[in-house]
Amino acid sequence: MKNRKIADYIREQSQKPGGRIMVFTGARQTGKSTLARMLFPGYEYLSIEDPVLRVQYARLTAAQWNTLYPLAILDEVQKEPRLIESVKSVYDQWQEPRYVLLGSSQLLLLEKVKESLAGRCTIIDLLPLTVPELETGGWDDPVPDSIFQACLSAPDTIPPLLPSFLFDKRQAIKQKAWDHYIRFGGYPALTDPSLSDEDRFHWLTQYVRTYLERDVRDLASFRDLEPFVKLQQYVALQTGTILNSSTIAREVGVSVKTVQRYLRYLELSYQALVLPAWFGNENKRLVKAPKIHCLDNGVLQAVVRKRGGLTGFEFESLVVSELYKQARCSFSDARFYYLRTVDGREVDLLIELPQGYLAFEIKLSSRVAAVDARHLKGLDAFLDKPLLHSFILSNDPDTKEIAHNITAVHVAYLLG
């Protein structure tokens, strides 16, 4: 098993008044059930996915819940929304009962949770494993902060960087985790050492199939999945590019409104990250359309049926996704954007913090040159807060100060 950085936070929150009901949501197979059962070993585990038992659980009164299941994990609770009302009733009548609600469909679960359990619960989003989590060997291994996470916690002071990633004492561990992340993504099941590479690719293929057959049908009562499948494949092939709903509509053969609805489903089911354009400076001519990034490179490969060989856009997406996951599990209040001017100047990622901005240029290349910083130079003139630091992330092992406040660093060194 791999440890999760969020585990300590969950333990801490569960002891607070608002921790009597914990809600875990996230994509299917991100380890919600495993994490809940590990953190709450004394709780009864109830699978709401079983259609027979589901009906029986729904018939229980609040008093029966309090007597039979005062401590319980309810898995796939969105399958029976009435149970959320039962949990609310137990919460309001007794002080002792505690529950963990798990669900893999964000829309269906959270709408009901926000309606019924507002102010009564703590919501936890569980994303695929980060690279530092991939480096762990078990629940007892501490999850180290990456250099990037250290930057988020103290953005005014960039940690000292080694002249080369090769000097990092943990270089081999970080590189191994990064290589796994590139090839297979961050789903916990794929870290099982008994699996062959062929097993992992097969698992990813089945994951995509299960996602379509279960999660998507939960989100929308599709009579025909084919248009959604086409859009999913199109998005995977266009990852890292600016969204144009009209173009997608023509390619897929559906309306623009349907495209927008389908894209929202991809977001709500944790399959895609829609990165908004930054346009805080109205005096500058900036592109306002968002970018789309597939959230997991392993799933992307399964969708487009390829193995290995990253494009520049795919590399950008997997780096942006990792930065996003690390920020989320650190509970940073970071906001993610990209910036592009109408004349073609583009910054791949702009992270807004209360203190200012961190900017990132992402390159697949193994050698960084001064010209790679051209879009980062003078960037502060566009922004409404200080530009704290800019990074060029690549596969170049050497750390380079390209210009004042612009550092080129190996991506696995910064994120591992």
N, C-alpha and C positions, 0 to 999 in steps of 0.2 A: 504494500500500500504506500501511497504518497501522502505526506502530511499536507494540510491546508493552512495557509496563513490566517484565514478567517476563523479558524477553530477557537483560538483564544478569545477573540471578540465575542463569539457565540456563547462561550462559557460565561464570560463576564456579563453579557446582556441577559442571559437566562436567570441570573440571580437578582435582577432588578424587577420592580413592580410591573413594568411593561414586558417582561420576559416570560410571563406565565403562558403566553401563546407565542410561539415562534413559527414564522412562515418562511419556508425555503422554497424558492422558485428558481427556475433555470431550465436550460435545454435538457432533453432526455439524455440520460447516461453521463451526467456531469458529477455523479457521486452523491446526490442528495440523500438517498436512503442509507448508504454506507456511512456517511458522515453523521447523520442523525442517530443511527444506532450505536455508533462508536461514542458519541458525546453524551448520549442519554441511555445508558445500558439498562437502567431500571424501568424504562418505559415499555409498555405493551406495543408491539408493532402490528398495525392493522392495514391490510391492503384493500383499498377501496376499488381497486381494479377488478376484483372478483365480483361478477354481476350478482351472484346469489347472496354472498355476504353483504354486499352493498345495500341490498334491500333490507336485510335484517338490521344492519346498523342504523339505517334511516328510521326504523320504527322505535328505536330506544328513546325513552323520555330522558329529560335532563337528570332526573333523580337516578335513573338506571345508569347513565353515563358516569355520574359521580360515584356510584357504588361499584360498577364493574370495571370501569376504565378511567380512574382518576388521573393516571399518568399514561399518555398514549401518543404514539406517532401514527398519523393518518396519512398514508401514502396515496398519491393521485386523488387527492380530496376533491379536485375540480370535477371529477366524474359524478359526484353526488353533492351539489351545492347546499342541499338542506342540512348536511352535517355541519356546515359552518355556522348555521343558526343554532344548532344543538350545542356546539362548543361555546358560542356566545352566551347561551342561556346558563350553561354550567358555570362559566366565568363570572356571570353577574350574581349567581346565587351562593357560590361557595368560594372560599379563599384558597383551598388546598390544591384543587386539580390544576394540572399543567399539560399543555398539548403542543406537539410539533406537527404542523401541517405542511405536507409536501405536494408540489404540483409542477408538472413540466409544461404547462400551457399558461403563459403569463397572463394573457388577456382574460381567459375564463376564470382563473383563480383570483387575480388581483381585483377585478371588478367587484366580485362578491366580497372579497376581504375588505376592500375600502368601503363598501356599502354597509357591511355588518360589524366589522371588527375595528373600525376607526378608533384610535386611541387605546386599543386593548392589546395590540400585538407589535412584535418587531419583525420586519420583513428583511430577509436575507436573499440576495441574488447570488446564485452559485454558477460561475462561469467555468469553462474548461480550465485545466491546470495551467498555471504560469510556468515559465522556465525555472525560477527558483524552487517551485514546488516539484517540478520534474526531477530536480537534483536530489531530493530527499529519498531516503531508503526505507522509511517507515513512519508510523505515527509519532514516534519519539524523537525523530530527527527535527531539530529546529529549522524553520524556513528562513533562510538568510534574506535580508533586504538587498535588492539589487542597487547598483549605483543610481539608477534612475529613481527608485523609490526613496533613496536618501535625498536626492535633489528635490523631490516633491515635499518631503518633510521639512527641509531647510533650503528653499530655493534661492535665498540670498547668498548662499555659500556653496559653490560647487566643490565636491570632495576632490582631494588631490588624485590625479590620475597617473598611472604608471606609463612610462614611455612606449610600452608595447603590451598588448594582450598576452603575449608569450611569457611575460614576466609574472603574470598572475599565478599565484600558487595553486589556485583552483581552476586553472585554465582548462585542464583535461575534463574535469567534471562539468564545467559550464559548456564546453564545446559539445560534449556528448549529449547533454540535455537539449542544446540548441539544434543539433543535427536531428534528434528525434522529433522535436517540434516542427522542423521544416518538412520532414518526410511524412509524419503521421498526425500532426496536430496535438491537441492537449487533452483528449478524452482519457480519463483514468484507466479504462479497461485495456487500452492499448499499451500500457506500461508493464503488463504481465510478462515477465521474462521467459515464460514457457511458450509464448506465441512466436511463430515465425513471421517474417515480413509478409508472406502470402496470407497468413491468418489475419494480420492487421488490415491489409487491403480488403479482404473479404468482409471483415467486421464493418469497415467504413461503408462498403457497398450496401450491406444489410441495414446499416444505420440510416442511410438516405432513404431506403425503401420504407423502413418503419416510420420515419418522420413523415413521409408523404401519406402513408396509409392511416396513421393514427393522429399525429399532432395537427396536420393540416385539416383533416376531416373534422377534428374537434373545433378548430377555429372557424371553419366555414363549411357549411353543408354543400360541398361540391358534388354535382352530379357527374362532372367530367374533370378529372385531374390534369388532363393533357395540357391545357393552356398554362396552368401553374407550373407544370414540369418544364415547359418550354421557357417560361420566364426564369425559373430557377437556374436552368442551364445557361441562359443568356447572361444573367447577372454574374454567374461564376466565370464566364468567359470574359466579361467586361469589368471584373473586379479592379478597384483602384482607379476607375475613371469617373468622369462627371456624369451624373444622371441626366438623361433626357427622356422623359416619359413618352413623348410623342414618337421618338425613334423606336423605343422598346415596343410600344403599341403596334407600330407597323410590322416589326419583326415577329412579334408573337401572334398577332392577329386578333387583338382584343382592344377595347376602348382605353383611352387614357385614364379614365376613372378606375377601371379594373386594374390597370397596371399599378396605380397608386395604392389601391387596396391590397393587391398581392405583395407589394413591397413592404407594406405595413405588417402583413403576416410574417414575412421573413424577419423583420425586426422583433416582433412580439414573441416569436419562437426562438430567438437568440441565434439565428442563422446568419444575420447580416447586421452590419453597423453602418448606418447612414450618417455620414460626417457632414455637418452643415458648413456652409461657406461663411467665413468671417467677413463681415462688411460693416464694422463699427465706425469706419471713417467715411462719412457721406461725401467728402470732398474728393475721394479717390474713385476711379472707375474700376469697380471690382465685380467679378463674376459672383452671382448669388445662388446658382444651382448647387445642390449638394453632391457629394461623392458617395459611392457605394463601395463598401469593403466586405468581403466574406469573412466571417468571424473565425473560421477554423480552416487551415490550409489542407488538413487531411480530408475533411468533408468536401472541400472544393475539388480536390483531385477525384474523389468518388463521383461527384456530380458530372464532371466533364470527362471522366474515364481516362485519366492519365496517371503516369507514375514518374515522379522526379522531373528535373529540368524546369526550374523556375523562370518565369518571365519577370521583367522589371516590375510590372504592375502587381503580380502575385507576391513578389518580395515586399513591395510597399505595403500591401494589405496585411501580410502576416506580421510585419513589424508594428504597424499601427494597431492591430488587434492586440498584440502582446503589451504594448504600452497602455492601451485601454484597460485590459484585464488587470495589470499591475496597479494602475491607479484605483480601480474599483475595489480591489481586495485590500488596499491600504486605506480605504475610506477617505481618500483625498477629495476635496471639493473642486477638482480640476474639471474644466470644460474643454472639450475637444473640437477643433475646427481645422479647416484647411484654408489657404488664402490664394486667390488667383486674380490677377488683373486682366482686363480685356485685351491687353497687348501681349499676354502670354507669360508674364512673370508669375511663378507659382512657388509656394511653400507647402510641402507635403503635409505637415502637421504643425498646428499652432495650439499650444496648451495654455489656457488662461487660468491663472491662480490669483488669489487676492492680491499678492504682491506684484504681479506682472505676468509676463509671458515667457514660455520656453518654446523655441522653434526647432523644427527637425527637417532636414533634407535626407532622404533615404535613397541609397545607391546600392545596386546589386554588385557593383564592381569590386575587385580585390585591391585596387589602388586608387587613392583619393588624391586629386590635384586641386590647386588653388581655384581653378575655374569652377569647381563643383560648389563653391560657396557664393557664386554670383547672385543668386536669388536671395541670399541671407543678408548680404551687405546692404546697408541703408534701410533695412526692414523697419527699424524703430520709427522712421518717419511716417509710417502708415498707422502706427498703433496708438491706442489711447491710454496705455499703461507702459511702464518701463519694460524693455526687452532684457530679461534677466540673463539669458544665455541662449546660444544657438549651437546645435549639434549636427554634424554630418555622420549618419550611421551607415556603415558599409561592412564589407568583408576584409578590409585592410587591417592587418593586425597592429599597425603602428598608430600611436596617438599623435595627432598633429594639431598645433595651434595655427590655424589657417589665417586668422586675423583676430583683432581684439574681440573677445567674447564669442569666438567661433571655433569650436573644437571638433576635429574629426576623430571618431573612436570606433573600434570594432563593435558591431551590434551585440554580439554575445557577451562582450566584456561589460557593456553598459547594462544589459538586461539580465545577465545570469547571476 
